[in-house]
Amino acid sequence: MVNYFYDINGIYETVCPTEMGDAYCRQIDAEDSDPTVFYMLAYHYYKKTNDASWFKQPDVRLKLEGLARLVYERLYFSDPYWLTNAKRTYAVMYTMDNSEVYAGMLAFLNIEQEIYASEPVTEHTSIAIAGANEMLAIKEAIFRHKMYPDPSLTYATGDLNYNSYKIFGNPLDCCSGYLNAESMYQFTPATWPPIFGVDTDFNSAPASYMRTMIDKSMSGWYKEDWYLSAASTGFWGTSVGYYFCMSSNSDDRSKAKEQAQYASASGFKPYSTDGASLISDAGWLLMTLGMINNNIDPATPGAADRYTLYKY
């Protein structure tokens, strides 16, 4: 899955595009969330096409269930954490990864129930399903460990004070590797819970709080509106733009629109050295543009489902 690429013209190739470099090719960034995000993609494909033939290939099913079993047995830690490590060789539990694992395992359970329920079991089936069900506790764990911001705490403008969503000490650390004092990287982890359904309300107190902190702190650091800054053209910017777009507040949505237009004008293209560096970065942008261009108000029940990652 991770060794096949397309060039910028959409032509299939199997070698790593030279513009990407080794950092983005033939490496699994996260053993917990890489396979579980793939479950989301696979289930979306099934719901759009009703084509179960690919899933029923024995080798495909073996890999899907085998990966779920690996995540459960090798990366998931129950009491007292109820969270997954990013890798077997990297014992850190991230807010971002665990939000993706939560949504991905819901998709995996849907695949089991809707496609494999009437099929003979494999050597991995029962353990994979049991593990996926147990990992639904990740949602509660993210809140319990305060890996999501606490809006009851107050912060000075320009000072995120990420203690509110970072657990110090090994191995709990939602933000390690994202701590540049003047980077939207600091904010991205805490935007993931609503994006991936851990918090199903983009207008909840924590979600609204994060938008306020992004607005104040980012604009303060960059001495300009964050959504019109070069800082908003990486994946953290396009995903945060989507985060603002899903707000029911018209001012938030206006900022998302300006960010999307700014990023689009910056010349987004996969593998570029400036602007978005990965296709997924443009994916956030496309979802935001889809909401904006179709005048979809996320407050309308059901209207935004096609643009929400965790709804099937």
N, C-alpha and C positions, 0 to 999 in steps of 0.2 A: 504493500500500500504506500509506503513512504519512499519507494525507489522509482516511481514513475512520474514523469513530469510532462508539461506541455510548454512550448515556447510562447512568446508573446503574441504570435499570430494564431495560436490555437492548434499548432501542429504537434502531433505526438512525438515524443522522444524519450529514450530510456536513460540518457546520460544526464548528469547534473549540469544545468545551465551555467556557463562560466560566470555570469553576472552574480549568481547566488553565492558561490564559494562553499567551502566544506561545512561551514557552520549550519547551513540550511539543508544539506543533502545527506541522505543515508545516516541520519541519526534520529533517535527517538527522543524528543525533548522531554516528554513526560510519560512514563510507563502507565500511570494511572489514568490520565485524561485522554491521551491519544486514542486508545482503543474505544473508550466510552463515548467520545465525541463522534467516532466513526459509527457507533450504534445509532446515534441521532440521525446521521446522514442516511444510513441504510434504511431506517424506519421511515424517514421522510420519503425515500424512493418508493418503498412499498405502498405507502398511503397514496402517493400520486399515481402509481401505475397499476396497483393491485397485482403485481407480478411477483409471485412467490417462488418462481422456478430457480432463481439464483440462490436463494436462501436454502432451498432443499437439496442442493448439491452436497453430498456427504462431506467433502473436504471443507466446504465453506462453513457448514454448520459446526464442524469440529473446531475450526479456528475461532468462530464467534464465541462458542461456549468455552473453549479452552482459554481464551483471553479473559473472559469474565471470571473464570476460576483462578487464573493467575493473579488478577487484581485483588480478588478476595483473599486468597491464601498467602500471597507474598507481599502485598502492599497495604492491606487494610488492617488497622489496629482498633480493636473494640475498646472495652473498658481500660483506661479512663478516657480515651481519645475519641473513638468512633469516627476516625478520619483516615484518609489514605496518604501514604508517602508518595512523593513525586516519582522516585525510582527505588529499585532495590539497593542501589549503591549511593543513594542520596536521600537521607532520612529527614526530609523536611515536609511539613504538611501545609499546603497553600490554600488560601481562600479560593483563588481562581481555579485551581485543579479540582478541589473538592466540589465546587459548584458545578463544574462540568461533569464530574463523576456522578453526582446526584442526578442530573438531567439525563445523562447517558444511560445509567442503569434503569431509569424509568423506561427509556426507549427499548432497552434489551428485554425487560420484562414484557413489554408489549409484543415484541417479536416472538418471544416464547409462547405467549398466550394466543396470539392470532395466527401464527404460522406453524409452530412446532407442537402445539398441544395434541394434535392427532397423529404425530409422527413417533416412531420408536425412539426411545431415549438413547443417548450416547453415553460414553464413559464419564462425560463432564456434566451432564444435564442437571442432576439433582443438586450437586454442589454449587454449580453456577447460579441456579435459581435461588438457592438458600442464601448464598452470598449477596446476590443482588437485593434480595428483600432486606437483609440485615443492613446493607449500606444505605437504605433509605433513612437511617438514623443520622446520616451526615447532615441533613437539613437542620435538625435540632442541635447538633454539635457545633455548627458554625455560629449559631446564636449563643449557645451556652459558653463557648470559649471566647466570646466577644471578638470574633474575627470579622464582624460586621459593625459599623460605627454605632456608637451610643449617642443619640441626639440629646441626652440629658446632660452631657458634658459640654462645656463652653470653651471656645478657642479664640485666640486673638487673630485678627485678619493677617493672613500670610503665614500662619503657624498651624499646620494641620494637626500636629501632635498625634502621630499615628498610633500612640498607645491604645487608642480606642478600638483599633481593629488589628493590632499586632500582638501576638502572645510571645513575650520574651522567653528565652531559654530553649534548649534543644528538647524535642524536635519541632515544637510548634512555632511556626514563623510564616505568617501569610505573605510577607512582603520582602523577604530576603532576595536580593538581586534587583529590587525595584526602588532603591533608596538613594536617588540623586536628589539633593536638597531642592533643586529647582527643576523638577521634572514631573510631568503628569503621570509618570510611572507610579508615583506614590499613591495616586488616587485610583488607578485602574482596579486593583484587587477588590476594593469595596464596592465597585459598580457591578461585579459579576453576579452576586446573589440574585438580584431581580432579573438580570438578563437571562439567567439560566433557571429561574423558577424557584430558587430557594426562598426568596421573598416574592410572592406572586403579585405584589402591588408596587408598581413603579412610583406611586405617590405616597407610599408609607412614610412614617417619620424618618427612619434611617435613609431611605432613598432621597427624600427631599433634602435632608441634612447634607448628604454628600454633594448634591448639586450646588447647594449654597457654598460649601467649602471649596469646591472646584472653582466656582465663579470668583470668590474673593481671593483665594490664595494664588491661583494660577495667574489671574490678571495682575495681582500685586507683584508677583515674582518677575513677570515678563514685561511689566510696565505698559501693557497693552491688553486689549480684550483677548482672553485665551483662545477664543474660537476664530480669531483672525491672526493667530500666531503660527509661525512655522512649527511650533511645538505640537500643534494639533493635527499634523499630517502623517504621523506614524500610527501604528495600530491602536495605541492608547488614545489618540485623538479621535480617530474615526469611531471607535467603540464608545467613547464618552459622548460623542455627538449623537450616536444612536440612543444612548442612555437619556440624554436631554430630549430627544425627539419623542420618546415614549411617555414623557410627562404630560399631564393634562393642563399644565400651566402655559399660557400662550407666550409668555416671555421666554420660558425655557425652550419652547419649540421654535421660536424666532431665532434664538442663538444656534440651535441645531441646524436650522436652514442656512444661516450665514456660514457656519462651519463647513457644511457639506458643499456649499458653493465655492468657498475658499479652497477647500481641499481638491475639488474637481478642477478648478482653474490652475492648481499647482502641478497638474500633469501626472495624475496617478497612473502607474503602470507596474506590473509585477517585476520583481527583481531589480528595480532601479536602486541606485545608491542614495537618492534623496527622495523624500516623500515616502509613500508606502513601499515596503520592501517585500511584502508577501501578498498573494492573491486574497488571503483572508482579510487583509486591511481594506481592500476595495469592497469586500463583501459587506462590512459594516456600513460603508458609505452607500452602497447600492440599496440596502434596506432603509436607510434614512431618506434617500432620495425617493424611494418608492412611496414612503409615507407622505412625504412633502408634496410630491408631484400629483399624487392622487387625492390630496386633501383629506387624508384619513386621520380622524381624531381618535387617539387611543382610548379616550374616555367612553366612546360608543361601544357597548357590549358586542363582542365578536368581530368588530370592524378591523381590529389590528391583528387578528389571529395569524394571518399568513405572514406577518412580519415579526412574529414572536417566536424565538428559537425553540422553547420548550413545549409549545402547544402543537398537538398533532391533529 
